[in-house]
């Protein structure tokens, strides 16, 4: 196996699954097993590196003086949906286009995953069917390490000063916690945490969430006529009053949604939890206003019920940062064009650690990795796309 693939496989085999029920930082100590290996490898290459008290690894490769310091970031943890323990990556050499048997129970076929047809004749790395692969985001980690290793072993090749940051806990939304922009020291940066190699992701959702608690009036059902107010039914009425089309299952592209994630309770007291998303801040505000006006209407209709509504903002669309400081996006566009790649810009229908970095003074769009079908057993790495990404990131930091 070639060295760049050996590196990827080595990282995939380390179990770094984060834990959304833990308050520790990092959420799982085992995430540090990869972080410590990266630290050792960076030190062996002669870089200065530091793992801070929060398990974030900062490192620097000096480059040409006077050029922007370009940051590169990826996360060491893997998703929670499928086990990340005993990952046994399998190399498919020169994929023939048929069904890939992962194990006795699971197979991947181009009829379920049509993108596989793009890779006929090239190599893939797949799972053994019982775990995820961890390409999200060990492909990103590997790409960054390959780029650093390349410039360290080619001192004649001029490049920008490079700042490196490896974070834990991205999958549980805690990756950008404790982000120290000063310590990172980048003028702008890139997260290497997407999929498609031609994508520059420079927009994400604006996000808020709403918690609603409704107290009804509980009375023996035999004597309830005209008196009972059933909190569960009020929850239903509340939900049915929201824009019926603004739901995740009916929206795509730049359309926002209100997603009812949880509904719990009894006839006496019930609660609902929504996440509210829109790329456009004004439209997000309209969605939030809709919650407030429904609350007021139901309070007027059922004066004996108690309706508590709590709306909290979570994260913002980083696009607004790039409007003021477009350097990172423009630089990526130029590099893609110089490599003959037509860059695609599509809004992320979710969040990204880069959004928090961007609002903390370091504009950070997201690039691809060449790994696909994240968060599950059907995850795979396209070796040719992975190598293309190594070339792209090399070109991004090239002087
Ligand atoms: Zn990721």
Boltz pocket constraint, residues with backbone or C-beta under 6 A from the ligand:
constraints:
  - pocket:
      binder: B
      contacts: [[A, 75], [A, 136], [A, 137], [A, 170], [A, 193]]
      max_distance: 6.0
